[in-house]
Amino acid sequence: MASAPYMVSLMESFFRELTLSVCGSLDIHVGLRRTLPILQRYLPADGLGLGYSDVENARMEVVGWVGSHPPWASPTGEGFSLDNAGVQYVQFEGAGAPSPLIINTPGGAPPGLLRMFPGLQSQSVVFLRLVMHNDEVGALVVWARGHGRYRDEHARLLQTVVEPLTLAMVNARTHHQLKEDRDRLAEDNRSLSHDLHADLRTEIVGADFGLREVMRQVRRIAPSNRPALLTGETGTGKEVIANALHLASRRNLGPFITLQCGAVPDTLLDSELFGHEKGAFTGATSRKRGRFERAHRGSLFLDEIGE
């Protein structure tokens, strides 16, 4: 049995090395790659990962991981959807579970956790909850092949680095959100540039003469949040009237998003309207926002919707 001074020295060394590795880079993947070999000197570890639960969207998001054969239910090692049992576990059982939580055999795992982490059938896992200002920001997962690999002293070692790991997790999530915001702004900018090149005129010729009744209807409908149906032959200016409706509405500070429904193949229409996540199907190499999401707080014009 190790002496008390030795254990104190071991914990201090572990804390210093792991803090420098995991917090030494803004790129969480670089930090985790540096951390794994350090972790392996102190305890069994075939891999480690950081993740958090998104109950609202019924997903478990993986911020980053390194090593081999991650234990969670995703063939690519990415985030995954939660079924009802998974959401229930996260909200109730998981919130009250001890931290660190050692699972050395599948028989020691709650059914809800085993569904999310099927690798527990052949691996030992330690879960460490990461909390900042009483808000749970995620968890660290460390795994090793085989059963009975972890002891209480391994859990105590990991507990010493909960603060730098929490900081790394918060920074990683913030960095990811900033990247998403940047990509969203770039996408909106491309859409705006396309609209500008299309030279969609907001001034309607004949608004005070032959189209006076049409404009009266525009002013009457615009304050409402109800959908409006515009009918007319191709080339009669339905998009111009839709834009006028948008500009006269309370949503005029938001985006005006259009979709030519007839030009989109049936197999891609769902993706265009509602977007998709990375890896949702072959060719989905990144997350894409749908037209409904892009039109939030603005207006969406579905041209040729009859098609």
C-alpha positions as CSV (number, residue, x, y, z in Angstrom):
1,M,0.0,0.0,0.0
2,A,1.4,3.4,-1.0
3,S,2.4,5.8,1.8
4,A,0.5,9.1,2.3
5,P,3.4,11.4,1.2
6,Y,3.9,9.3,-1.9
7,M,0.2,9.6,-2.9
8,V,0.3,13.4,-2.3
9,S,3.4,13.6,-4.6
10,L,1.7,11.4,-7.2
11,M,-1.4,13.5,-7.2
12,E,0.5,16.8,-7.5
13,S,2.6,15.4,-10.4
14,F,-0.6,14.1,-12.1
15,F,-2.4,17.4,-11.7
16,R,0.5,19.4,-13.1
17,E,1.1,17.3,-16.1
18,L,-2.5,16.8,-17.1
19,T,-3.4,20.5,-16.6
20,L,-0.6,21.6,-18.9
21,S,-1.5,19.0,-21.5
22,V,-5.3,19.5,-21.7
23,C,-5.3,23.3,-21.3
24,G,-2.2,23.9,-23.4
25,S,-4.1,24.3,-26.7
26,L,-7.3,25.9,-27.8
27,D,-7.9,22.9,-30.0
28,I,-9.5,20.3,-27.7
29,H,-8.4,17.5,-30.0
30,V,-4.8,18.5,-29.7
31,G,-5.2,18.7,-25.9
32,L,-6.7,15.3,-25.7
33,R,-4.0,13.7,-27.9
34,R,-1.3,15.2,-25.6
35,T,-3.3,14.0,-22.5
36,L,-3.8,10.3,-23.3
37,P,-0.1,9.2,-23.0
38,I,0.2,11.1,-19.7
39,L,-3.0,9.5,-18.5
40,Q,-1.7,6.0,-19.5
41,R,1.3,6.5,-17.1
42,Y,-1.0,6.7,-14.1
43,L,-4.0,4.5,-14.8
44,P,-5.4,2.1,-17.5
45,A,-6.6,4.0,-20.5
46,D,-7.2,2.9,-24.1
47,G,-9.0,6.2,-24.8
48,L,-10.7,9.3,-23.3
49,G,-13.4,11.6,-24.5
50,L,-15.3,14.7,-23.5
51,G,-19.0,15.1,-24.1
52,Y,-22.3,16.6,-22.9
53,S,-26.0,15.8,-23.1
54,D,-28.4,18.0,-25.1
55,V,-31.7,16.8,-23.6
56,E,-33.8,19.4,-25.6
57,N,-32.6,17.8,-28.9
58,A,-32.3,14.3,-27.4
59,R,-28.6,14.0,-28.3
60,M,-25.3,13.2,-26.7
61,E,-22.7,15.4,-28.2
62,V,-19.1,14.3,-28.3
63,V,-16.8,17.3,-28.1
64,G,-13.6,15.3,-28.7
65,W,-12.0,11.9,-28.1
66,V,-8.8,10.0,-28.7
67,G,-7.7,6.4,-28.5
68,S,-9.5,3.3,-29.8
69,H,-13.0,1.8,-29.7
70,P,-15.0,4.5,-27.8
71,P,-17.7,2.8,-25.7
72,W,-20.7,5.0,-26.8
73,A,-23.4,4.1,-29.3
74,S,-21.9,5.6,-32.5
75,P,-20.0,3.7,-35.2
76,T,-18.0,6.8,-36.1
77,G,-17.3,8.0,-32.6
78,E,-19.3,11.1,-33.1
79,G,-22.4,12.3,-31.1
80,F,-25.5,10.2,-31.2
81,S,-29.3,10.4,-30.7
82,L,-30.9,9.5,-27.4
83,D,-34.0,7.4,-27.2
84,N,-36.6,8.0,-24.5
85,A,-34.8,5.7,-22.1
86,G,-31.6,7.6,-22.7
87,V,-33.2,11.0,-22.0
88,Q,-34.8,9.6,-18.9
89,Y,-31.5,8.3,-17.6
90,V,-29.7,11.6,-18.3
91,Q,-32.4,13.7,-16.6
92,F,-32.9,11.5,-13.5
93,E,-30.6,8.6,-12.8
94,G,-27.5,10.2,-14.4
95,A,-28.0,13.5,-12.5
96,G,-27.9,11.6,-9.2
97,A,-25.1,9.2,-10.0
98,P,-21.8,9.5,-8.0
99,S,-18.8,11.2,-9.6
100,P,-16.4,9.7,-10.5
101,L,-18.5,6.7,-11.4
102,I,-16.6,3.4,-12.0
103,I,-18.2,0.7,-14.2
104,N,-16.0,-2.4,-14.2
105,T,-18.6,-4.9,-15.4
106,P,-21.7,-4.7,-17.5
107,G,-23.7,-6.0,-14.5
108,G,-22.7,-2.9,-12.6
109,A,-24.2,-0.5,-15.2
110,P,-27.7,0.8,-15.1
111,P,-29.8,-0.3,-18.1
112,G,-30.1,3.3,-19.4
113,L,-26.4,3.8,-19.3
114,L,-25.7,0.5,-20.9
115,R,-27.9,1.4,-23.9
116,M,-25.9,4.6,-24.5
117,F,-22.6,2.9,-23.9
118,P,-22.7,-0.6,-25.3
119,G,-19.0,-0.8,-25.0
120,L,-19.5,-1.4,-21.3
121,Q,-20.1,-5.1,-22.3
122,S,-16.3,-5.5,-22.9
123,Q,-14.7,-2.4,-21.3
124,S,-14.2,-0.8,-17.9
125,V,-15.1,2.9,-17.8
126,V,-14.8,5.9,-15.5
127,F,-17.2,8.8,-15.8
128,L,-16.3,12.1,-14.3
129,R,-18.9,14.8,-14.1
130,L,-17.8,18.4,-15.0
131,V,-19.6,21.2,-13.2
132,M,-19.1,25.0,-13.3
133,H,-21.1,27.3,-11.0
134,N,-23.5,24.5,-10.2
135,D,-24.2,23.9,-13.9
136,E,-23.2,20.7,-15.4
137,V,-21.2,21.4,-18.6
138,G,-20.4,17.8,-19.6
139,A,-18.4,14.7,-18.6
140,L,-15.0,13.0,-19.0
141,V,-15.1,9.4,-20.1
142,V,-12.0,7.2,-19.7
143,W,-12.1,3.6,-20.9
144,A,-9.9,0.5,-21.0
145,R,-10.4,-3.0,-22.5
146,G,-11.5,-5.7,-20.1
147,H,-13.3,-5.9,-16.9
148,G,-12.2,-4.8,-13.4
149,R,-9.6,-2.3,-14.7
150,Y,-10.3,0.6,-12.4
151,R,-9.8,1.1,-8.6
152,D,-10.8,3.8,-6.2
153,E,-7.4,5.4,-6.4
154,H,-7.8,5.9,-10.1
155,A,-11.1,7.7,-9.5
156,R,-9.4,9.9,-6.8
157,L,-6.6,10.8,-9.3
158,L,-9.1,11.9,-11.9
159,Q,-11.1,13.9,-9.3
160,T,-8.0,16.1,-8.7
161,V,-8.1,17.4,-12.3
162,V,-11.9,18.1,-12.5
163,E,-11.3,21.9,-12.6
164,P,-8.9,22.1,-15.5
165,L,-11.0,19.5,-17.4
166,T,-14.1,21.6,-16.8
167,L,-12.3,24.7,-18.1
168,A,-11.1,22.8,-21.2
169,M,-14.7,21.6,-21.8
170,V,-16.2,25.1,-21.5
171,N,-13.5,26.5,-23.8
172,A,-14.1,23.8,-26.3
173,R,-17.9,24.3,-26.4
174,T,-17.4,28.1,-26.7
175,H,-15.0,27.6,-29.5
176,H,-17.4,25.2,-31.3
177,Q,-20.3,27.7,-30.9
178,L,-18.2,30.5,-32.3
179,K,-17.3,28.4,-35.3
180,E,-21.0,27.6,-35.8
181,D,-21.8,31.3,-35.6
182,R,-19.1,32.1,-38.1
183,D,-20.3,29.4,-40.5
184,R,-23.9,30.7,-40.1
185,L,-22.8,34.3,-40.9
186,A,-20.9,33.1,-43.9
187,E,-23.9,31.1,-45.2
188,D,-26.2,34.1,-44.7
189,N,-23.6,36.3,-46.4
190,R,-23.6,34.0,-49.4
191,S,-27.4,34.0,-49.5
192,L,-27.5,37.8,-49.3
193,S,-24.9,38.1,-52.1
194,H,-27.0,35.8,-54.3
195,D,-30.1,37.9,-53.6
196,L,-28.3,41.1,-54.4
197,H,-27.0,39.7,-57.7
198,A,-30.5,38.6,-58.5
199,D,-31.5,42.2,-58.3
200,L,-34.8,41.7,-56.6
201,R,-36.5,45.1,-56.8
202,T,-38.5,46.2,-53.8
203,E,-40.2,49.0,-55.7
204,I,-43.2,47.7,-57.4
205,V,-44.1,49.3,-60.7
206,G,-47.8,50.0,-60.8
207,A,-48.4,49.9,-57.0
208,D,-50.5,53.1,-57.2
209,F,-52.4,52.1,-60.4
210,G,-53.1,48.6,-61.7
211,L,-51.7,46.9,-58.6
212,R,-53.4,49.1,-56.1
213,E,-55.7,46.4,-54.9
214,V,-52.8,43.9,-54.6
215,M,-50.8,46.3,-52.5
216,R,-53.9,47.0,-50.3
217,Q,-54.0,43.2,-49.6
218,V,-50.3,43.2,-48.9
219,R,-50.7,45.9,-46.3
220,R,-53.6,44.1,-44.7
221,I,-51.9,40.7,-44.6
222,A,-48.4,41.8,-43.6
223,P,-49.0,42.4,-39.9
224,S,-50.2,38.8,-39.5
225,N,-48.0,35.8,-38.8
226,R,-50.2,33.5,-40.9
227,P,-49.0,32.0,-44.1
228,A,-49.9,33.8,-47.3
229,L,-50.6,32.0,-50.6
230,L,-49.6,33.9,-53.7
231,T,-51.0,32.6,-57.0
232,G,-50.2,33.6,-60.6
233,E,-48.5,32.5,-63.7
234,T,-44.7,32.3,-64.0
235,G,-43.2,35.7,-64.5
236,T,-46.0,37.7,-62.9
237,G,-43.8,38.8,-59.9
238,K,-44.8,36.6,-57.0
239,E,-41.4,36.8,-55.5
240,V,-41.6,40.6,-55.7
241,I,-44.9,40.6,-53.8
242,A,-43.5,38.1,-51.3
243,N,-40.6,40.5,-50.6
244,A,-43.1,43.4,-50.3
245,L,-45.0,41.4,-47.7
246,H,-41.8,40.7,-45.8
247,L,-40.8,44.4,-45.8
248,A,-44.2,45.5,-44.6
249,S,-44.3,42.9,-41.8
250,R,-43.0,43.0,-38.2
251,R,-40.3,40.6,-39.3
252,N,-38.7,43.0,-41.8
253,L,-35.4,43.1,-39.8
254,G,-35.0,39.4,-40.2
255,P,-33.9,37.5,-43.3
256,F,-36.0,36.9,-46.4
257,I,-35.2,33.4,-47.5
258,T,-36.4,31.8,-50.7
259,L,-36.6,28.3,-52.1
260,Q,-37.4,27.3,-55.7
261,C,-39.2,24.1,-54.8
262,G,-39.5,22.9,-58.4
263,A,-35.8,22.9,-58.8
264,V,-35.0,20.7,-55.8
265,P,-35.1,16.9,-56.3
266,D,-37.6,15.0,-54.0
267,T,-34.8,13.2,-52.2
268,L,-33.1,16.5,-51.2
269,L,-36.2,18.6,-50.3
270,D,-36.3,17.5,-46.6
271,S,-32.7,18.5,-46.3
272,E,-33.2,21.9,-48.0
273,L,-36.2,22.7,-45.8
274,F,-35.1,21.3,-42.4
275,G,-31.3,20.9,-42.8
276,H,-29.3,17.9,-41.6
277,E,-26.6,16.9,-39.2
278,K,-23.1,15.8,-40.2
279,G,-23.1,12.2,-41.2
280,A,-26.9,11.9,-41.5
281,F,-26.5,10.4,-44.9
282,T,-23.8,9.7,-47.6
283,G,-22.3,13.0,-48.6
284,A,-23.4,14.9,-45.5
285,T,-19.9,16.0,-44.6
286,S,-21.0,18.9,-42.4
287,R,-24.0,20.2,-40.6
288,K,-26.4,22.2,-42.8
289,R,-29.1,24.6,-41.6
290,G,-32.5,24.2,-43.4
291,R,-34.4,27.1,-44.9
292,F,-36.9,27.1,-42.0
293,E,-34.0,27.6,-39.5
294,R,-32.3,30.3,-41.6
295,A,-35.6,32.2,-41.9
296,H,-36.1,32.4,-38.1
297,R,-37.5,35.8,-37.2
298,G,-37.9,36.6,-40.8
299,S,-39.9,35.2,-43.8
300,L,-39.6,32.1,-46.0
301,F,-40.9,32.2,-49.6
302,L,-41.5,28.8,-51.1
303,D,-41.8,29.4,-54.8
304,E,-43.5,26.8,-57.0
305,I,-44.8,25.0,-53.8
306,G,-47.4,23.3,-55.9
307,E,-44.6,21.2,-57.5
